[in-house]
Every structure is written in C-alpha cells, then in structure tokens.
Amino acid sequence: MKLALHRPARLLAACAVVAVCGASAAVAQQQRCVTDSKFGPNDEVGNLNHVTPAKTLAASKLVTRGKAYRLGIETNKDTPAFPPRTFSLTIVQPGQTAGASLGPTKTTYNDDIIAGWVGIGSQLDGLGHIGIDSLYYNCNKAAEFAMTDGLKKLGIEKVPAIATRGVLLDMAGYFKTDMVKEGTAFNRAEIEGAMKRQGVKSIEKGDVVLFYTGWTKLIGKDNKRYGSVEPGLGVEGAKYLASLEVAMVGADTWGLEVIPFAKDKGVFEVHQILLPLNGIYILENMNTEEMVKDQAWEFLFTLGPSRITGAVQAIINPIAIK
C-alpha cells in the first residue's frame, strides 16, 4: 500500500500506535501509503499548486512602494555550509594562453567554473531533498528516482515560476533581541504572537512565510556558530504552517529549523514535515535584514530557480517587492 505523504491527518491514526509520535513518521509511512493525493498521484509540484493566477494577481496588489529586495546572500568559498558541502569558483580564459585572442578584433573573454555543492548560500530545497526512510514526496521511492546523474522525479526543473504573497515574521523583534538565541523554537504561539505584533492578520494558502532571526549577522564573524546551531521553526510550528497549506517556508538561517533539535524530536523532522509529508518547499539563508528595517511584512514574493534537470536544490536570489 502507498502513503499520502502530504496529508498529515492520515498519519495521525498510524502515529497513535507508536510510542513516540515524533520518531514515528517513517513507521507511519510504511503502514499506509495511498495515492489519492490532493494534487494527484503523479504530482511533482506540491503546494506550489496553490499559487494560481488569482493568487498571483491578489499578491501583486501588495506592491505599494515599488521597492524591490534581493533575498540572496553572497555565495563563495567562505560561505558557511552544512558539512561536507564546499564551494569554489575558478575563472579561466579558454584558448587565450600567452596573450592569444580571437579573430581580427582580438576578442578576449572570461569563463567560470563552479566546483562544489548546490546546497550552499541562499538555496531552495526541492521536494527530492528530504525523505523518510527512503520515501519522498508523493510516495516516490529513492531507489526508483534518485540516480547519480540526476533525479528522475521531483527535480528542480519542475518548479514553476513563482509570484505569490509573502509574509515576513520578525522573530528577533518578537523576542526583543538583535539576534535570537540558538535552540529557540518557533511554534504556533510564537508565530501567532509575531503576527499580532506586526499587524499581520493571516497566513494564507499558497503563501511564502519567512522568519527573520538576525542570525546572518554571524556570517564572517563566527562561521562555526552560524553553521552548527540556530533558532528556528519547531515541529509543532511546522505542523501549524502545513495546516494552513503554505507553499514555502524560509529563514535567514542555514537550516530553517531549530537546532539543537527539541527534546524527543527527530533529526531534521521539520524538514520531513514540510517536504515529504506536505510538499512545502524550504528556503534557507534568506537575507531579510533590510525588509525588517522597512517593516515590509507583506509583499509580492517572486522566484524563478535555475532549471537544472534532475537537481535536488538550487542556489537562488528571490526578489521581494513591496
């Protein structure tokens, strides 16, 4: 039998027979796997299906100042990343050794080669990134689609053009600090508390929700701390956002979820709740510092990730427009 990975309600019955529900997601998957998903058994897009033309049109009305914000941070060899990820850039001048050039007009050019991992810097985690016991979004088994030359399903090339409502929650402001301490979890109470503080009335189906913690202030100053722990979304907070059917969740941290992981919770369980269980994409290392200064809490979020066939993730620079 197959499991509807995006329907947490179907998992509750399975969780009831397991002693610790936080560690039982894989067991629940093995017990039930149905293909009558809300987007169909062949869906590879997840909750981005909620970003309809009507949703985009409504989000465009949030543009009242005409100011655009780039949410990507700079990516280079020094960017802290989850081990063992590395990144390097090499600039070359092909065929131009010893001062050679091309043609009578002496054309010269530079090219660049990237050697490294895609999951570095500002990034989009696709639906093929995280699974539960080798089961991924919409019942896709790793052995059947995750090949060394690229994913045969759930690749980044399947991600549609995105223009939708974005909501930024200032968790540093909520906790009255410049930078939220590592290990601080954002669950329903904290999410709703931040919304109330900022005057955000609702989080809606198809929204992109971003958390600001001030954590990127550590980049270049304390990379070890930045890349090993973090404040972030808790398991209950992830379930709450999933119940609202958001399309994407992100933060100005390298891994989105709270680390150290909460007591009795699984390793990257928030990732599991969002990606395989609900088809909700993850945005990491989002630069929202300027937006917080401008109190740009609700905005038009836009993204067109690189369409590299079979890629798991993408280095991105989303644009928010207020």
Summary of the structure (lengths in Angstrom):
residues: 322
radius of gyration: 20.6
end to end distance: 46.5
largest distance: 77.1
contacts: 1079
relative contact order: 0.21
helix: 29%
strand: 22%
